[in-house]
């Protein structure tokens, strides 16, 4: 039994701490998948969920833009590899 019944798509706030959306429920295990406002995901069991002091909240208007704004390290191409015709001939002999 849940203290606050989780609902997929519903946003919740933990006052003064964070905001998140329920993204999935596993009916067999009772696990709740959540995604925080900053895009980080987490899996909670029933006990963890029930220990939270939650408030339901409306969906933030700009939440999807935040995930797109997360900065990542650029990928640097070290060396370009181009297969030559003789490289394919070698692969033909592989069984």
C-alpha positions in Angstrom: 0.0 0.0 0.0 1.3 3.4 -0.9 1.2 6.5 1.3 0.9 8.6 -1.9 -0.2 6.6 -4.9 2.3 7.2 -7.7 0.9 8.0 -11.1 2.9 8.0 -14.3 3.2 11.5 -15.7 2.5 13.1 -12.4 5.0 15.6 -11.0 5.9 15.8 -7.3 8.0 18.0 -5.2 9.9 17.3 -2.1 9.7 20.7 -0.3 13.0 22.5 -0.4 14.8 19.6 -2.0 13.8 18.6 -5.6 11.0 18.1 -8.2 10.5 15.0 -10.2 8.1 13.1 -12.5 7.0 9.5 -12.2 8.0 7.9 -15.5 7.1 4.2 -14.9 5.6 1.8 -12.4 6.5 -1.8 -12.2 3.4 -3.6 -10.9 5.3 -6.8 -10.1 8.1 -5.4 -8.0 6.4 -2.2 -6.9 9.3 -0.1 -8.1 8.7 3.5 -9.2 10.9 5.1 -11.9 11.3 8.8 -11.5 13.1 11.6 -13.5 14.2 14.7 -11.7 13.8 18.2 -13.2 17.5 18.1 -14.3 17.0 14.9 -16.2 18.6 12.5 -13.7 16.7 9.2 -13.3 16.2 7.0 -10.2 14.3 3.8 -9.2 12.5 3.8 -5.9 11.0 0.9 -4.0 7.7 1.2 -2.1 9.5 1.8 1.3 11.6 4.6 -0.1 8.6 6.2 -1.9 6.5 6.1 1.3 9.3 7.7 3.3 9.2 10.8 1.1 7.2 13.9 2.1 5.6 14.6 -1.3 3.4 17.3 -2.7 1.8 16.9 -6.1 2.6 19.7 -8.5 1.6 20.8 -12.0 3.9 19.9 -14.9 6.6 22.6 -15.2 6.0 24.5 -18.4 9.7 24.5 -19.5 10.9 21.1 -18.1 11.7 19.5 -21.4 14.1 22.3 -22.4 16.2 21.6 -19.3 17.2 18.1 -20.5 18.3 19.5 -23.8 20.4 22.2 -22.1 22.5 19.7 -20.2 26.1 20.3 -21.2 28.2 17.3 -22.3 31.8 16.9 -23.2 32.4 17.2 -26.9 33.5 14.0 -28.6 36.9 14.4 -30.3 37.6 12.3 -33.4 41.1 11.1 -33.0 41.6 9.3 -36.3 39.4 8.7 -39.2 39.4 5.1 -40.5 38.6 4.4 -44.1 38.5 0.9 -45.3 40.3 0.2 -48.5 39.3 -2.5 -51.1 42.0 -4.9 -49.8 40.5 -4.7 -46.3 37.3 -6.2 -47.6 39.3 -9.0 -49.3 40.8 -10.0 -45.8 37.3 -10.1 -44.4 36.1 -12.5 -47.1 38.5 -15.2 -45.7 37.0 -15.0 -42.2 34.6 -17.8 -41.4 
